[in-house]
Amino acid sequence: MKDITPQQNKVLDCIKVYIKETGFPPTRSDICKEMGFKSPNSAETHLRALEKKGFISIASGASRGISIIGEDSYKESNNIETDNYPIIGLVAAGSPTLASENIEKQVSCPSNFFGSSFDYFLRVKGLSMKDAGIMEDDLIAVKKTHEVRDGDIVIARIDDEVTVKYFKKPAQDTVILEPANDDFSNIEIDLKSEDLFIEGKYIGLIRES
């Protein structure tokens, strides 16, 4: 990777801290607010320079499409302890998410990288959450829990299908799983007649380079 300027390094650190604290990449406006830039164009200029130098990748068409690459060298240089987490690929119908046939491999990651504990990575299929900065083949960190709130991004199982969506509960017996892409429709579930199992909630993501 090419040399980085002091200002670009500050922007890179800003992105890393933002992801660690929120679990999401920052928008251009978020970076302007954190860095004191007057215009989103200033943030965009630094982002494109960081992308060209190989420090980040930027997904087109997504406001939160920034991801850090080259994290292994970053962790080594900062003596950060890591743990191994399974990567879950396409979940086999009828099998538990963490069944051995669903595990692609193990990946090393600092346990506190996202500012919250998590249990495994799930490989994303499809673009239903692209406007939340979650793209196909991204690895999303998942915390196993049944306790979720409105607005959380959850990993839900409906029959034998596992999906990643925003969780909304407008009524006691109704759950809406909402995509972050206008090309996809809401999934409405009547809990009186349909089964819904919450596998966990989204903590953050990494994008393999």
C-alpha positions in Angstrom: 0.0 0.0 0.0 1.2 3.5 -0.7 2.2 6.1 1.9 -0.6 7.8 3.7 -0.7 11.6 4.6 -1.3 12.7 8.2 -4.7 14.1 7.2 -5.7 10.8 5.4 -4.5 8.9 8.5 -6.8 11.0 10.7 -9.8 10.2 8.3 -8.8 6.5 8.4 -8.7 6.5 12.2 -12.0 8.3 12.2 -13.6 5.5 10.2 -12.1 2.8 12.4 -13.3 4.5 15.6 -16.8 5.1 14.1 -17.2 1.5 13.1 -15.9 0.3 16.5 -18.4 2.5 18.4 -21.5 2.1 16.2 -21.0 -1.1 14.2 -21.7 0.9 11.0 -19.4 2.7 8.6 -19.8 6.5 8.7 -21.5 8.5 6.0 -19.7 11.4 4.3 -21.7 13.7 6.6 -20.6 11.8 9.7 -17.0 12.2 8.6 -17.5 15.9 8.1 -19.0 16.3 11.5 -16.2 14.3 13.2 -13.4 15.9 11.3 -14.7 19.5 11.1 -14.9 19.5 7.3 -17.2 22.2 5.8 -18.2 20.2 2.8 -18.9 16.5 2.0 -16.6 17.0 -1.0 -13.6 17.3 1.4 -14.5 13.9 2.9 -15.0 12.4 -0.5 -11.6 13.6 -1.7 -9.8 11.9 1.3 -11.9 8.7 0.9 -11.1 8.3 -2.7 -7.4 8.9 -1.9 -7.6 6.2 0.8 -9.4 3.8 -1.6 -6.7 4.4 -4.3 -3.9 3.7 -1.8 -5.6 0.4 -0.8 -6.6 1.3 2.8 -10.4 1.2 2.3 -13.0 0.0 -0.3 -16.1 2.0 -1.2 -19.2 0.3 -2.4 -21.0 2.4 -5.1 -24.6 3.5 -4.4 -24.5 3.0 -0.6 -24.2 5.9 1.8 -22.5 3.6 4.4 -20.5 1.6 1.9 -17.0 2.2 3.4 -15.0 -0.8 4.7 -11.5 -1.1 6.0 -9.1 -3.5 4.2 -5.8 -4.7 5.3 -6.9 -5.2 8.9 -4.4 -8.1 9.6 -1.4 -5.8 9.3 -3.1 -3.2 11.4 -3.8 -5.7 14.1 -0.3 -7.0 14.1 1.3 -3.6 14.3 -0.9 -2.6 17.2 -0.4 -5.9 19.1 -4.1 -6.6 19.2 -5.2 -10.0 20.6 -7.6 -11.9 18.3 -10.1 -14.7 18.6 -11.2 -17.1 15.9 -14.8 -17.0 14.7 -16.7 -19.3 12.3 -17.9 -17.9 9.0 -21.4 -19.2 8.2 -22.1 -19.5 4.5 -25.4 -20.4 2.9 -27.4 -22.1 5.7 -28.5 -25.6 4.8 -32.3 -26.0 4.9 -33.6 -27.4 8.2 -30.2 -27.3 9.9 -29.1 -25.0 12.8 -27.2 -22.0 11.7 -24.0 -23.1 13.5 -24.2 -26.7 12.2 -20.8 -27.9 10.8 -22.1 -28.2 7.3 -22.8 -24.4 7.2 -19.3 -23.3 8.4 -17.0 -22.2 5.6 -13.9 -21.5 7.7 -12.7 -19.7 10.8 -11.5 -16.1 10.7 -9.3 -14.2 13.2 -10.7 -11.0 14.6 -10.2 -8.9 17.8 -13.1 -9.8 20.1 -13.7 -6.1 20.9 -13.2 -4.9 17.3 -16.9 -3.7 17.0 -17.1 -2.4 20.6 -19.5 -5.3 21.5 -19.1 -9.0 21.8 -20.3 -11.3 19.0 -20.4 -15.0 18.3 -19.9 -15.6 14.5 -19.8 -14.1 11.1 -22.5 -14.7 8.5 -21.8 -14.3 4.8 -24.4 -12.0 3.2 -26.3 -13.2 0.2 -28.1 -10.6 -2.0 -28.4 -6.9 -1.9 -31.5 -6.4 0.3 -29.5 -4.4 2.9 -27.3 -2.4 0.6 -28.5 1.0 1.7 -27.4 0.1 5.2 -23.9 -0.5 3.8 -24.3 -4.3 3.8 -23.3 -5.7 0.5 -23.3 -9.2 -1.0 -20.4 -11.4 0.4 -19.8 -9.1 3.3 -19.2 -10.8 6.6 -21.5 -9.5 9.3 -20.7 -10.1 12.9 -23.7 -11.6 14.7 -24.4 -11.7 18.5 -26.6 -14.7 19.4 -29.6 -13.2 21.2 -33.4 -13.3 21.2 -33.6 -9.8 22.8 -33.9 -7.3 20.0 -35.5 -3.9 19.7 -37.3 -1.9 16.9 -34.7 -0.7 14.4 -32.1 -3.4 15.1 -30.7 -5.3 12.2 -31.5 -9.0 12.9 -30.8 -12.4 11.6 -34.1 -14.1 11.4 -35.2 -17.6 10.4 -38.6 -18.0 8.7 -39.3 -21.7 8.0 -35.9 -22.8 6.5 -34.9 -19.4 5.2 -32.4 -17.2 7.0 -32.6 -13.5 6.3 -31.0 -10.2 7.4 -33.4 -7.3 7.8 -34.4 -4.4 10.1 -36.7 -5.6 12.9 -40.0 -3.7 13.4 -42.8 -4.8 15.7 -45.8 -2.5 15.2 -48.2 -4.8 17.1 -48.0 -7.6 19.7 -48.6 -10.4 17.2 -47.0 -8.7 14.1 -43.4 -8.4 13.1 -42.2 -6.7 10.0 -38.7 -7.5 8.5 -37.7 -4.4 6.5 -35.0 -4.4 3.8 -32.7 -1.4 3.2 -33.3 -1.5 -0.6 -36.3 -0.1 -2.4 -36.2 -3.0 -4.8 -37.2 -5.4 -2.0 -40.5 -5.6 -0.2 -41.2 -5.9 3.6 -41.8 -9.3 5.0 -44.8 -9.2 7.4 -45.2 -12.1 9.8 -48.4 -12.9 11.8 -47.0 -14.5 14.9 -50.4 -16.2 15.6 -50.1 -18.3 12.5 -46.4 -18.2 11.4 -43.2 -19.1 13.1 -40.3 -16.6 13.4 -37.0 -17.4 15.1 -34.5 -14.6 15.8 -31.0 -16.0 15.5 -29.3 -12.9 16.6 -28.5 -9.3 15.8 -26.1 -7.5 13.6 -23.0 -6.0 15.4 -20.9 -4.8 12.5 -19.2 -6.0 9.3 -15.9 -6.7 7.6 -15.3 -6.8 3.9 -12.7 -9.2 2.6 -10.3 -7.7 0.1 
